[in-house]
Amino acid sequence: MKVSIIIGCYNVSKYLYDKKLSCILNQSYKNIEILLINDGSTDDTLSLCEKLALSDSRIKVFNKENGGLGSARNVGLDHASGDYIWFYDVDDEVELNLIEVCVDEINEKNHPDLIMFGFNVIDFKTKHKDIIQFPAVNIKNNSELKSQYLDLFVNVLHGNGFNWNKVYKRTLLDENEIRFGNNRIQQDEVFNVQVYPHVKTCQVLTDVLVDYYIYDSGNSRNRYIPNRFDIYKDVFDKLSSFNKEWLGDSVIYQERIDKKFVNSLSNIVSVDLFHPDCQLAIFEKINVIKKIYTQQYIINLMMKDKKSKSGIFSSIYQNLILYKQYFITYIFVFSYLKISGIKNG
């Protein structure tokens, strides 16, 4: 059995220099192919990928124009030849027996459509670690998956919309034409909600196999993304449709995605409008805030979420928005970022 490991690479030369994919190349299970997709990097990521490929015949390198992680992973999916697919992010660490553990389970449980395992969430700066471990569960049909979905995939500390703690049967993805969308951020969960309605069998492992690191900078929360609102709205719509069409209109799930959507909108103001790459004048920035928060469905969601707000920043921010104080909101966020010493970009 072959496992395809798909790795999207954008300006990750630091990690390739430091780690050289050691936790992948040294996997105890050897029948793997490693697909490195350079997503238009502006550093020497491509040359490092090519150098690694010279040292190991299992590595295949693809080069493309920058289009985001999802588009890079799609290139990997289109060229993968393995029986199963696993996505790896180069800034994380994994156990050297990760693939072996999953393959053993796959063979023992008659080749399930999906394998899921636990992970550690580690704050890179403070070194605080949360261990996310699941009970062993053998899901035999799609109805069972649906009945356990909230417990296994939603009500999990730090969430569980990730791709890197799941191994997918390739035929499941290909036969149902499941691929990543064009959004540059938040692509993992949207990909997964395309998968779940087609899953007939799923094996959940107790093993904790990935160290997922949270960094202060370098992630999507600090990048300038001018169409961030459109992406957030698209994700919100897709998750809402998934809830209605497959999950059966779960009130708990809808409340979760409503809250996530409302909370994420402040990133547009605190990250994008104050990013060095944002060339808008102050009055244009205030108009952006106004355009977002005068939409009635957003106001309704904020009113629903108001009672659950915690934290001084969130409470003040939401009250200013609800009272239509858009200029003061801008000044408030500007002052908060200055006082906190938060820098974007």
HUJO-V10982 format. One line per field, one symbol per residue. ss: DSSP state (A for helix, B for strand, O for the rest). psi: psi as a letter, one per 20 degrees, with the letter a starting at -180 (. if undefined). A space follows every 50 residues. Layout:
# HUJO-V10982
ss = ???
psi = ???
This chain:
# HUJO-V10982
ss = OOBBBBBBBOOOAAAAAAAOOAAAAOOOOOOBBBBBBBBOOOOOAAAAAA AAAAAOOOBBBBBBOOOOAAAAAAAAAAAOOOOBBBBOOOOOBBOOOAAA AAAAAAAAOOOOOBBBBBBBBBBOOOOOBBBBOOOOBBBOOAAAAAAAAA AAAAOOOOOOOOOOOBBBBAAAAAAOOOOOOOOOOOAAAAAAAAAAOOOO OBBBBBBBBBBBBBOOOOOOOOOOOOOAAAAAAAAAAAAAAAAAAAAOOO AAAAAAAAAAAAAAAAAAAAAAOOOOOOOOOAAAAAAAAAAAAOOAAAAA AAAAAAAAOOOAAAAAAAAAAAOOOAAAAAAAAAAAAAAAOOOOO
psi = pqppopopoolkhghhgghkkhighjphpimqqoopoomkqjbkgghhgh ghhhioiipppqprqpjrgghghhgghhiqjrhqpppppijrqqqijggg gggghghhklmrhppqrrrpopohgijpppoopqqppopirhhggghjgg hhiglppjrkjqhikqppphhggghjlprqaiqirkhghhghihggiiph qpppqiqoipooppqhriahiiqonhkgghgghggggghggggghgiklp ggghhghggggghhhhhgghfghjqhiojqrghhghhggghgjjphhggg hhhhihhiqqqgggggghggghjkmhghgghggghghghikppq.
